[in-house]
Amino acid sequence: MATSASGMRRARGMLSTFGRCLAVGAAALVVLVGGACADVLPRLPGLALKADEVSVSGLSSGAYMAGQFGVAYSASLSGSAVLAGGPYGCSRGSVSTAMFNCSCPAEKNFLLDLMQSFPGLACTAFSPEVYGVFSERAVKGNRGAIDDTANLGRHRVYLLSGGQDHVVDRKLVTAAEQLYRYLGVPETQIHREDLPDAGHAFPSLQATAACGVTKSPFINQCQVDTAGELLKWLHPDLASVTPATADASALYQFSQRGYAGSGFTGLDTTGWVYVPKACKEAGAGCRLHVAFHGCEQGQSFKAAGQGAYGLQFINGAGYNRWAEAGRIVVLYPQVKPSTRGSFFDPYQFNPKGCWDFWGYTEKYAASNPTAPNFSKQSAPQMKAVKAMIDDLLQAP
């Protein structure tokens, strides 16, 4: 199909913004905010990226999002990395299950400590086999609303768990590992990394926080380059690549409004994309990786007594170093906190700015636990991120 004249003009306009950001002495046109171009792209540009080399990863709620996205859109992806996250459909549409059985709150308070004394109210990690039953039912219930799981046979999967992680128990990561095997991912294409000293965080060589802590910014120093390790596993030809210095001018902010559609999605107004200079050239043949932040890691989340989280995850996780060296465009979609609703009426209730893995983007999410809507292709956040990917894959 021929590209429309208006589409060509839109693409040229977006790419010219890239040019302005790279231009030396263009202070009158563009400034840097937090090491990124201040111009906000109205939409993601077409960069003709490799459609057969699209991968996703995430931490915590981002891990759940990466996992469910990888299953739902398996025909469009080549692999997934689940860092401190559990299996597909774990929560069954229940906020209490998500909060106490698929994870546990990072911040303990008096009420949570009190609940720990009462069986059935405390955080409880079931056996991987129990989670497996939940997930297998969810996959079967959503059949027809997700891609054929046979596509997972060609995926590569990277999993990470921490021995000091009291938010997402190791058994949940094991359950995810077992589900991938059940769905046909060959054992030789699954890598499990278990760090006995790690808390609930993204291990990064750029971090300063101790390995075992579980607190903001949830990026820890464990002497492990997790971004590099997962990217090398998902894209094996990167094994010989040496990471480069990230280029501040390669980070662009874009509007997410055009991807949100109508109704509540939980998406922030803007997201970010890292585009190495080499990937702006025609025929560059670059690949795409989508990195989902965890709870309390979105740019707009504000912890008590602190300002907005900002770009700490985007600049601190370590993806951009590998993107620059390995010709990878990294998409950083963003969700924002919402205090509408409540624990007992969870529609739109997302105070920590988590990705939706329990159904806060829909009313009555728990009404059909064997076919959770939040993990279908049609779910608001799932559909929005897929549209972002499609824009980046298309030709300019």
PEVENSUL-V171725 format. One record per pair of residues at least 4 apart in sequence whose C-alpha atoms are under 8 Angstrom apart, sorted by the first residue. I is the first residue (numbers start at 0). J is the second residue. Records with the same first field share a line. If there is no record, write none. Layout:
I: J, J
//
This chain:
2: 6, 7
3: 7
4: 8
5: 9
6: 10
7: 11, 395
8: 12
9: 13
10: 14, 44, 45, 395
11: 15, 395
12: 16
13: 17, 40, 41, 42, 43, 44
14: 18, 44
15: 19
16: 20, 38, 40
17: 21
18: 22
19: 25, 28, 29
20: 25, 29, 36, 248, 249
21: 248, 249
25: 29
26: 30
29: 36, 37, 38
30: 36, 37
31: 35, 36, 37, 248
32: 36, 37
33: 310
34: 247, 248, 250
35: 247, 248, 249, 250, 251, 252
36: 248, 249, 250, 251, 252
37: 251, 252
38: 251, 252
39: 251, 252, 253, 254
40: 251, 252, 253, 254
41: 253, 254
42: 253, 254, 255, 257
43: 253, 387, 390, 391
44: 390, 391, 395
45: 390, 391, 392, 393, 394, 395
46: 278, 279, 281, 391, 392, 393, 394, 395
47: 281, 282, 284, 285, 391, 392, 393, 394, 395
48: 284, 285, 286, 287, 391, 392, 393
49: 53, 284, 285, 286, 287, 392
50: 75, 286, 392
51: 75, 76, 77
52: 76, 77, 234, 286, 287
53: 75, 76, 77, 78, 286, 287, 288, 289
54: 76, 77, 78, 79, 233, 287, 288, 289
55: 65, 69, 76, 78, 79, 80, 288, 289, 290, 291
56: 61, 62, 65, 66, 79, 80, 81, 82, 288, 289, 290, 291
57: 61, 62, 63, 64, 65, 80, 81, 82, 290, 291, 292, 293
58: 62, 63, 81, 82, 83, 84, 200, 201, 291, 292, 293
59: 63, 82, 83, 84, 167, 199, 292, 293, 294
60: 64, 84, 292, 293, 294, 353, 354, 355, 356
61: 65, 84, 290, 291, 292, 293, 294, 353, 354
62: 66, 80, 81, 82, 83, 84, 85, 291, 293
63: 67, 81, 84, 85, 86, 87, 354, 356
64: 68, 291, 354, 355, 356
65: 69, 79, 80, 81, 291
66: 70, 79, 80, 81, 86, 87
67: 71, 86, 87, 88, 374
68: 72, 73, 374, 376, 381
69: 73, 76, 78, 79
70: 87, 145, 146, 148, 151
71: 144, 145, 146, 374, 375, 376
72: 76, 145, 146, 376
73: 77, 146, 147, 148, 150, 151
74: 146, 147, 150, 151
76: 154
77: 153, 154, 155, 233
78: 154, 155, 156, 233
79: 154, 155, 156, 157, 233
80: 156, 157, 158, 229, 233
81: 85, 156, 157, 158, 159
82: 157, 158, 159, 160, 201
83: 158, 159, 160, 161, 167, 168, 169, 172, 199
84: 167, 171, 172, 175
85: 89, 101, 167, 171, 172, 173, 174, 175
86: 130, 131, 134, 171, 172, 174, 175, 176, 178
87: 134, 137, 138, 175, 374
88: 92, 133, 134, 137, 138, 356, 371, 374
89: 97, 101, 130, 133, 134, 356
90: 94, 96, 97, 100, 101, 356, 357
91: 96, 133, 137, 357, 365, 367, 368, 369, 370, 371
92: 356, 357, 358, 364, 365, 366, 367, 368, 371, 372, 373
93: 97, 357, 358, 364, 365, 368
94: 98, 342, 345, 357, 358, 359
95: 99, 100, 342
96: 100, 101
97: 101, 102, 356, 357
98: 102, 103, 104, 122
99: 103, 104, 120, 121, 122, 123, 124
100: 122, 123, 124, 125
101: 124, 167, 171
102: 122, 124, 166, 167, 168
103: 122, 165, 166, 167
104: 166
105: 165, 166, 213, 214
106: 214
107: 111, 112
108: 112
109: 113
110: 114
111: 115, 121
112: 116
113: 117
114: 120, 121
115: 120, 121, 122
116: 121
117: 121
119: 123
124: 168, 170, 171
125: 129, 130, 170
126: 130, 170, 174
127: 131, 170, 171, 173, 174, 177
128: 132, 174
129: 133
130: 134, 171, 174
131: 135, 174, 175, 177, 178
132: 136
133: 137, 369
134: 138, 178
135: 139, 178
136: 140, 369, 370
137: 141, 368, 369, 370, 371
138: 142, 370
139: 369, 370
140: 369, 370, 371
141: 145, 369, 370, 371, 375
142: 146, 147
144: 375, 376, 377
145: 375, 376
146: 150
148: 152, 182, 183
149: 182, 183
150: 154
151: 179, 182, 183, 184
152: 182, 183, 184, 185
153: 184
154: 184, 188
155: 184, 188, 189, 232, 233
156: 188, 189, 190, 232, 233
157: 189, 190, 191, 192, 229, 232, 233
158: 172, 176, 189, 190, 191, 192
159: 172, 191, 192, 193, 194
160: 164, 168, 169, 172, 191, 192, 193, 194, 197
161: 169, 193, 194, 195, 196, 197, 198, 199
162: 169, 193, 194, 195, 196, 197, 198
163: 195, 196, 197, 198, 199, 211, 212
164: 168, 169, 197, 198, 199, 211, 213
165: 198, 199
166: 199
167: 171, 172, 199
168: 172
169: 173
170: 174
171: 175
172: 176
173: 177
174: 178
175: 179
176: 180, 189, 191
177: 181
178: 182
179: 183, 184
180: 184, 185, 186
184: 188, 189
185: 189
190: 232
196: 210, 211, 221
197: 202, 210, 211, 212, 221
198: 210, 211, 212, 213
199: 211, 212, 213, 214, 217
200: 212, 213, 214, 217, 218, 219
201: 217, 218, 219, 225, 316
202: 206, 210, 218, 219, 220, 221, 222, 223, 224, 225, 316
203: 218, 219, 220, 221, 222, 223, 224, 225, 226, 315, 316, 317
204: 220, 221, 222, 223, 224, 317
205: 220, 315, 316, 317
206: 218, 219, 220, 315, 316
207: 219, 220
208: 212, 218, 219, 220
209: 219, 220, 221
210: 219, 220, 221
211: 219
212: 219
213: 217
215: 295, 296
216: 295, 296, 308, 311, 312
217: 296
218: 312, 315, 316
224: 228, 317
225: 229, 317
226: 230, 316, 317, 318, 321
227: 231, 242, 317, 318, 321
228: 232
229: 233
230: 234, 235, 237, 321
231: 235, 236, 237, 238
237: 325
240: 324, 325
241: 321, 324
242: 320, 321, 322, 323, 324, 325
243: 320, 321, 323, 324
244: 320, 323
245: 319, 320, 322, 323
246: 250, 275, 319, 323
249: 273, 274, 275, 276
250: 271, 272, 273, 274
251: 271, 272, 273, 274
252: 269, 270, 271, 272
253: 269, 270, 271, 272
254: 268, 269, 270
255: 259, 266, 267, 268, 269, 270
256: 260, 268, 269
258: 383, 384, 386, 387
259: 264, 266, 379, 380, 383
260: 379, 383
263: 347, 360, 361, 379
264: 360, 379, 380
265: 334, 335, 336, 337, 347, 360, 380
266: 333, 334, 335, 380
267: 299, 333, 334, 335
269: 332, 333
270: 331, 332, 333
271: 330, 331, 332, 333
272: 328, 329, 330, 331
273: 319, 322, 328, 329, 330
274: 278, 279, 322, 327, 328, 329
275: 279, 322, 323, 326, 327, 328
276: 280, 323
277: 283, 326
278: 283, 284, 285, 326, 327, 328
279: 283
285: 326, 327, 328
286: 326, 327, 328
287: 327, 328, 329, 330
288: 327, 328, 329, 330
289: 329, 330, 331, 332
290: 329, 330, 331, 332
291: 331, 332, 333
292: 296, 297, 312, 331, 333
293: 297, 353, 354
294: 351, 352, 353, 354
295: 300, 301, 302, 308, 351, 352, 353
296: 300, 308, 311, 312, 352
297: 308, 309, 312, 333, 334, 335, 352, 353
298: 307, 308, 309, 310, 311, 333, 335
299: 307, 308, 309, 335, 336
300: 307, 308, 309, 335, 336, 351, 352
301: 305, 306, 307, 308
302: 306, 307, 308
310: 314, 315
311: 315, 316
312: 316
313: 317, 318, 319, 331
314: 318, 319
317: 321
318: 322, 329
319: 323, 329
320: 324
321: 325, 326, 327
322: 326, 327, 328, 329
323: 327
332: 384
334: 352, 353, 354
335: 352, 353
336: 349, 350, 351, 352, 353
337: 347, 348, 349, 350, 351, 352
338: 347, 348, 349, 350
339: 346, 347, 348, 349
340: 344, 345, 346, 347, 348
341: 345, 346, 348
342: 348
344: 348
345: 349, 359, 362
346: 358, 359, 360, 361, 362, 363
347: 359, 360, 361
348: 359
349: 353, 359
355: 359, 360, 373, 380
356: 373, 374
357: 364, 373
358: 362, 364, 365, 371, 372, 373
359: 364
360: 373, 379
361: 373
364: 368, 371, 372, 373
365: 371
367: 371
371: 375
372: 377, 378
373: 378, 379, 380, 381
374: 378, 381
375: 381
376: 381, 382
377: 381, 382
378: 382
379: 383
380: 384
381: 385
382: 386
383: 387
384: 388
385: 389
386: 390
387: 391
388: 392
389: 393
//
